[in-house]
């Protein structure tokens, strides 16, 4: 994604992660289910590193949006990625 991201202030990284999560939600809700998982994966990486519970909360709601817009496969994929990533943090 961005090579300079580790140099960003933590607050700025959190904002970027939240923005990417919201982008994924918007994509899911507007019939762009194929594009939403990519934005969500980037958001999850940032949220994991920056410990952003708001972004992670948004990502937990995303599979429902994906399923509702015909993206059941993408929703399953995202649930798996969320589970693996968050389990690894424990």
Buried (B, 14 or more C-beta within 10 A) or exposed (E): EEEEBEEBEEEEBBBBBBBBBBBBBBBBBEEBBEBBBBBBBBBBBBBBBBEBEEBBEBBBEBBEBBBEBEBEEBBEBBBEBBEEBBEEEE
